[in-house]
């Protein structure tokens, strides 16, 4: 083992240890923090960004902890050693590196974040628009076919546009499996978009503390195949046309 703290072999050893620790920490973080199933196109992009962040976190944690533990163990003062430690004047090249490299990471991740946000919020033609009304402590969904339901039902592989309002306080739209989240503000119509890619049953949750029964502000979400969705719409609209015709006759 090299004796001098300035020996380059220390940096080689620490570098190898940092790589090993980063890989292990990255695996540990991703195993300890499992994400819900990827039920929308947006979840694929967002999960990729989350994965990159976890890898960076694992690297920065390893970089600091490995250097610290290596120094504490290897360069600790021996019981019979009363001499002063080695004197360092600093390292200009190292200071430049640890200033420039984080700056590059910030710029790169800023670009990736802006691009991800742009992809997640982009508008498309033929979006299925649902009017959502949030109130303490429930949800109401008005569909373009002219009926209102207490559940959110959408066809698979079709981009949905939720136009949301609140009748009282702040609420927030969140379906964990879709990954998207959007505040709902009284007096303002906010919008969130997502494209379901996995049929199944999910839960819409309010993720903004909104009062005593905030915990129970849930709504069922069902993603159906196209033919199943059309059948559901036909069932819900079966009584609407006769009622409208009767009103017009009167």
URVENBEL-V419902 format. One record per residue. N is the residue number from 1. RES is the residue in one small letter. PHI is phi in whole degrees, -180 to 180 (999 if undefined). NEAR is the number of other ideal C-beta (glycine too) atoms within 8 Angstrom. Layout:
n: {N | N}
res: {RES | RES}
phi: {PHI | PHI}
near: {NEAR | NEAR}
This chain:
n: {1 | 2 | 3 | 4 | 5 | 6 | 7 | 8 | 9 | 10 | 11 | 12 | 13 | 14 | 15 | 16 | 17 | 18 | 19 | 20 | 21 | 22 | 23 | 24 | 25 | 26 | 27 | 28 | 29 | 30 | 31 | 32 | 33 | 34 | 35 | 36 | 37 | 38 | 39 | 40 | 41 | 42 | 43 | 44 | 45 | 46 | 47 | 48 | 49 | 50 | 51 | 52 | 53 | 54 | 55 | 56 | 57 | 58 | 59 | 60 | 61 | 62 | 63 | 64 | 65 | 66 | 67 | 68 | 69 | 70 | 71 | 72 | 73 | 74 | 75 | 76 | 77 | 78 | 79 | 80 | 81 | 82 | 83 | 84 | 85 | 86 | 87 | 88 | 89 | 90 | 91 | 92 | 93 | 94 | 95 | 96 | 97 | 98 | 99 | 100 | 101 | 102 | 103 | 104 | 105 | 106 | 107 | 108 | 109 | 110 | 111 | 112 | 113 | 114 | 115 | 116 | 117 | 118 | 119 | 120 | 121 | 122 | 123 | 124 | 125 | 126 | 127 | 128 | 129 | 130 | 131 | 132 | 133 | 134 | 135 | 136 | 137 | 138 | 139 | 140 | 141 | 142 | 143 | 144 | 145 | 146 | 147 | 148 | 149 | 150 | 151 | 152 | 153 | 154 | 155 | 156 | 157 | 158 | 159 | 160 | 161 | 162 | 163 | 164 | 165 | 166 | 167 | 168 | 169 | 170 | 171 | 172 | 173 | 174 | 175 | 176 | 177 | 178 | 179 | 180 | 181 | 182 | 183 | 184 | 185 | 186 | 187 | 188 | 189 | 190 | 191 | 192 | 193 | 194 | 195 | 196 | 197 | 198 | 199 | 200 | 201 | 202 | 203 | 204 | 205 | 206 | 207 | 208 | 209 | 210 | 211 | 212 | 213 | 214 | 215 | 216 | 217 | 218 | 219 | 220 | 221 | 222 | 223 | 224 | 225 | 226 | 227 | 228 | 229 | 230 | 231 | 232 | 233 | 234 | 235 | 236 | 237 | 238 | 239 | 240 | 241 | 242 | 243 | 244 | 245 | 246 | 247 | 248 | 249 | 250}
res: {x | x | x | x | x | x | x | x | x | x | x | x | x | x | x | x | x | x | x | x | x | x | x | x | x | x | x | x | x | x | x | x | x | x | x | x | x | x | x | x | x | x | x | x | x | x | x | x | x | x | x | x | x | x | x | x | x | x | x | x | x | x | x | x | x | x | x | x | x | x | x | x | x | x | x | x | x | x | x | x | x | x | x | x | x | x | x | x | x | x | x | x | x | x | x | x | x | x | x | x | x | x | x | x | x | x | x | x | x | x | x | x | x | x | x | x | x | x | x | x | x | x | x | x | x | x | x | x | x | x | x | x | x | x | x | x | x | x | x | x | x | x | x | x | x | x | x | x | x | x | x | x | x | x | x | x | x | x | x | x | x | x | x | x | x | x | x | x | x | x | x | x | x | x | x | x | x | x | x | x | x | x | x | x | x | x | x | x | x | x | x | x | x | x | x | x | x | x | x | x | x | x | x | x | x | x | x | x | x | x | x | x | x | x | x | x | x | x | x | x | x | x | x | x | x | x | x | x | x | x | x | x | x | x | x | x | x | x | x | x | x | x | x | x | x | x | x | x | x | x}
phi: {999 | -62 | -86 | -73 | -68 | -96 | -65 | -65 | -64 | -62 | -68 | -66 | -62 | -64 | -59 | -64 | -63 | -64 | -62 | -62 | -65 | -64 | -62 | -65 | -67 | -62 | -63 | -63 | -62 | -74 | -82 | -80 | -122 | -68 | -97 | -62 | -60 | -88 | -104 | -141 | -60 | -62 | -63 | -65 | -69 | -67 | -65 | -62 | -66 | -61 | -61 | -64 | -63 | -64 | -66 | -63 | -61 | -61 | -67 | -65 | -61 | -65 | -58 | -75 | -69 | -64 | -60 | -65 | -66 | -60 | -67 | -62 | -76 | -80 | -107 | -67 | -75 | -78 | -58 | -101 | -114 | -109 | -79 | -75 | -72 | -65 | -93 | -118 | -94 | 108 | -141 | -62 | -61 | -65 | -64 | -66 | -61 | -76 | -94 | -75 | -62 | -60 | -63 | -63 | -60 | -63 | -64 | -63 | -71 | -64 | -62 | -62 | -64 | -65 | -65 | -63 | -61 | -64 | -68 | -70 | -100 | -63 | -90 | -132 | -73 | 60 | -72 | -88 | -94 | -124 | -86 | -113 | -121 | -106 | -156 | -69 | -133 | -157 | -134 | -136 | -122 | -105 | -94 | -63 | -78 | 103 | -124 | -118 | -136 | -98 | -128 | -99 | -122 | -139 | -81 | -72 | 61 | -132 | -68 | -106 | -122 | -98 | -101 | -120 | -136 | -122 | -93 | -141 | -120 | -66 | -130 | -151 | -84 | -152 | -116 | -53 | -69 | -91 | 74 | -85 | -147 | -152 | -68 | -119 | -112 | -57 | 84 | -132 | -96 | -105 | -130 | -138 | -124 | -162 | -122 | -66 | -127 | -136 | -68 | 157 | -114 | -135 | -129 | -88 | -123 | -89 | -106 | -121 | -56 | -129 | 129 | -57 | -104 | -53 | -61 | -100 | -82 | -124 | -145 | -69 | -125 | -125 | -107 | -115 | -65 | -56 | -68 | -66 | -65 | -61 | -66 | -65 | -63 | -62 | -66 | -74 | -95 | -58 | -96 | -78 | -60 | -60 | -66 | -65 | -62 | -65 | -65 | -67 | -65 | -70}
near: {3 | 6 | 4 | 6 | 6 | 6 | 8 | 6 | 7 | 12 | 7 | 8 | 9 | 11 | 8 | 8 | 10 | 13 | 8 | 8 | 13 | 13 | 9 | 8 | 11 | 12 | 8 | 9 | 11 | 10 | 7 | 6 | 7 | 5 | 6 | 6 | 5 | 12 | 14 | 15 | 8 | 13 | 12 | 9 | 11 | 12 | 11 | 8 | 11 | 9 | 9 | 10 | 9 | 12 | 10 | 10 | 9 | 15 | 11 | 8 | 10 | 12 | 10 | 8 | 9 | 12 | 10 | 8 | 8 | 12 | 8 | 8 | 7 | 8 | 7 | 6 | 4 | 5 | 4 | 4 | 6 | 3 | 4 | 3 | 5 | 6 | 5 | 5 | 3 | 5 | 6 | 6 | 6 | 7 | 9 | 8 | 8 | 8 | 8 | 8 | 8 | 8 | 8 | 8 | 9 | 8 | 8 | 8 | 11 | 8 | 8 | 10 | 9 | 8 | 8 | 11 | 8 | 8 | 9 | 12 | 7 | 7 | 6 | 7 | 3 | 6 | 10 | 11 | 8 | 14 | 9 | 15 | 12 | 14 | 10 | 9 | 11 | 9 | 12 | 10 | 14 | 9 | 12 | 6 | 8 | 6 | 9 | 6 | 10 | 8 | 9 | 13 | 10 | 14 | 12 | 13 | 7 | 11 | 10 | 13 | 12 | 11 | 11 | 14 | 13 | 13 | 7 | 7 | 8 | 10 | 12 | 11 | 17 | 10 | 13 | 8 | 12 | 12 | 12 | 14 | 8 | 11 | 9 | 14 | 8 | 9 | 3 | 6 | 6 | 11 | 9 | 11 | 15 | 14 | 11 | 15 | 9 | 11 | 7 | 7 | 6 | 13 | 8 | 12 | 9 | 13 | 7 | 10 | 4 | 12 | 8 | 4 | 8 | 11 | 4 | 6 | 15 | 8 | 12 | 11 | 13 | 11 | 14 | 12 | 8 | 10 | 6 | 8 | 13 | 9 | 8 | 10 | 10 | 8 | 7 | 11 | 11 | 7 | 6 | 11 | 8 | 7 | 8 | 8 | 8 | 8 | 7 | 6 | 5 | 4}
